[in-house]
Amino acid sequence: MNFVGFTSGPDQILPSEALFTWHQDGAIKLSTKGQGEFARAQPMSVPSLLERATRRAPERPALAVKRNGEWQKWTYR
């Protein structure tokens, strides 16, 4: 699909009828069903989600891996 004219950043809504994609730049149709917090949430890209987590909780663990029996952790900072 050609998204010419849709260049206002990662958190935009692109037209699509597909329910899934394997392509990193693919668009999907968002569900309008549901209740509660998730039904009211605005679409957000992964980069924007990470930026928000960094701003809100820079000292919280972002990634953890067990190496040689010990956990190594990295914060969002």
N, C-alpha and C positions, 0 to 999 in steps of 0.2 A: 504494500500500500504506500502511496506517495503522500507524505505529510507536508508538502510545500505550503507555506503560509502559517504553519504551526511551529513557530520558533520562539515562543515566549518563556522558555525555561523548562525544567524537568517536571514541575508540578501542574502541568496543564492537562486538560481533558482532550484526548484525541478521539475522533470518530472511529467507531469499530463495532462490528457485530460479532466478532470472534469471542468466545468464552475463555480461550487459553492461547498461549503462544510459546514457542521455543526460542524466539528471537529476542535478543537483549533490547532491541529498540522497537519491539512489537507493541501493539496496543490491544487492550481487551475491553470488553463491554463490562461496565461496573454494575453490580446488582443493586437494585433499589429496594430489595426486600430486606426484612430484618427489623429489629427493634433495638431500642436503647442507644448507648453511646456509639456503637459502630455504624448504625444506620445514619447518624447525624454527622459523622466524621467526613472531613474533606479529603479527597485523594491526595496522597503524598508520595513522592519518590523516595527511594532508598537513600540517596545522598542527602535529601532534606530531612529524612527521619534521623539519620546519624548526626547531622548538624544540630538538630533540636535536642537530641539526647546529650550531646556535648555541652550545649548551653545550659540545660536544666540540671545535669548531674555529672559534672566533669570528673568527680572522684569515684564514681561507681564503676564496678567492673564492666568492661566492654567485651573482653575476650579472656578465656582461661584455657590452659592446656596442661595436661599432666605429663611431666618429663622426669624420668628417673624416680618415679614414685612421689614427686612433689608437684604441687600446683604452682604454675606461673600465671600471674594475672596482669592484665593491662587495663588501665582506666581509659575513659574517653579523652582525658587530657592528653 
